[in-house]
């Protein structure tokens, strides 16, 4: 497995509501699908990507509070919607992110 795409994980400061960089990692990135929404007669597509990362203890914090984290990938912001440490083996972690701007 090749982890060759640079990814930045940021956490939102609860006091200032500013985003702070927590980790700079490399991931294997793959499209997982997307979703469409219809609002005000405008169709919008939201890309959904899987970010596969090597496990590190700092990533585990995302598991319990995903709503305060986001990923930066290719100058785009991705909201964390899922965290999976497969069978808690602590080898790889899959984070699913949805594009938002």
C-alpha positions as CSV (number, residue, x, y, z in Angstrom):
1,X,0.0,0.0,0.0
2,X,1.4,3.4,-1.0
3,X,0.8,6.4,1.2
4,X,1.9,9.1,-1.2
5,X,-0.7,11.9,-1.0
6,X,0.0,14.7,1.5
7,X,-2.9,15.4,3.9
8,X,-3.3,17.9,6.7
9,X,-5.6,17.2,9.6
10,X,-7.0,20.3,11.4
11,X,-8.9,20.7,14.6
12,X,-11.3,23.6,15.3
13,X,-10.4,25.6,18.4
14,X,-13.6,25.6,20.6
15,X,-12.9,29.1,21.9
16,X,-11.9,31.0,18.8
17,X,-13.5,28.7,16.2
18,X,-10.3,28.9,14.2
19,X,-8.7,25.8,12.5
20,X,-5.4,24.7,13.9
21,X,-3.1,22.1,12.2
22,X,-2.8,19.0,14.2
23,X,-1.0,16.5,11.9
24,X,0.6,16.5,8.5
25,X,0.6,13.0,7.1
26,X,0.6,11.0,3.9
27,X,-2.4,8.9,2.8
28,X,-3.7,6.6,0.2
29,X,-6.7,8.4,-1.2
30,X,-9.5,6.8,-3.1
31,X,-13.0,7.9,-4.2
32,X,-15.7,6.2,-2.3
33,X,-18.7,7.9,-3.9
34,X,-20.6,11.1,-3.6
35,X,-23.9,12.6,-2.9
36,X,-26.2,15.0,-4.6
37,X,-28.4,17.6,-2.9
38,X,-31.1,19.8,-4.4
39,X,-31.5,23.2,-2.8
40,X,-33.0,26.3,-4.3
41,X,-33.3,24.5,-7.7
42,X,-29.5,24.0,-7.9
43,X,-28.0,20.6,-8.0
44,X,-24.8,20.1,-6.0
45,X,-22.4,17.2,-5.9
46,X,-20.4,16.5,-2.8
47,X,-17.3,14.3,-3.4
48,X,-16.6,11.6,-0.8
49,X,-13.1,10.3,-0.4
50,X,-11.5,7.5,1.7
51,X,-8.2,8.6,3.3
52,X,-6.2,5.5,4.4
53,X,-3.5,6.4,6.9
54,X,-0.9,4.5,8.9
55,X,-2.1,4.3,12.5
56,X,-0.7,6.7,15.1
57,X,-2.0,7.4,18.5
58,X,-2.8,11.1,17.7
59,X,-5.4,9.9,15.1
60,X,-7.4,8.1,17.7
61,X,-8.7,11.4,19.0
62,X,-10.7,11.9,15.8
63,X,-12.6,8.7,16.6
64,X,-14.5,10.2,19.5
65,X,-15.0,13.8,18.2
66,X,-15.0,13.7,14.4
67,X,-17.1,16.8,14.2
68,X,-14.3,19.1,15.3
69,X,-11.8,17.8,12.7
70,X,-11.4,18.3,9.0
71,X,-8.9,17.2,6.3
72,X,-7.1,19.4,3.8
73,X,-6.3,17.7,0.6
74,X,-5.3,19.5,-2.6
75,X,-6.4,22.8,-1.2
76,X,-9.9,21.4,-0.5
77,X,-11.6,20.9,2.9
78,X,-13.2,17.6,3.8
79,X,-15.5,17.1,6.7
80,X,-14.8,13.9,8.7
81,X,-17.8,11.7,8.6
82,X,-16.3,8.3,9.5
83,X,-13.3,6.8,11.3
84,X,-12.4,3.1,11.1
85,X,-9.5,1.4,12.8
86,X,-10.2,-2.0,11.3
87,X,-10.8,-4.4,14.2
88,X,-8.8,-2.1,16.3
89,X,-5.6,-3.6,15.0
90,X,-3.8,-0.2,15.0
91,X,-2.2,-0.7,11.6
92,X,-4.2,1.5,9.3
93,X,-7.0,3.9,9.8
94,X,-9.6,4.9,7.2
95,X,-11.2,8.3,7.5
96,X,-14.0,9.1,5.2
97,X,-14.3,12.8,4.2
98,X,-17.0,14.8,2.4
99,X,-16.0,17.8,0.4
100,X,-17.3,21.2,1.6
101,X,-16.3,24.7,0.7
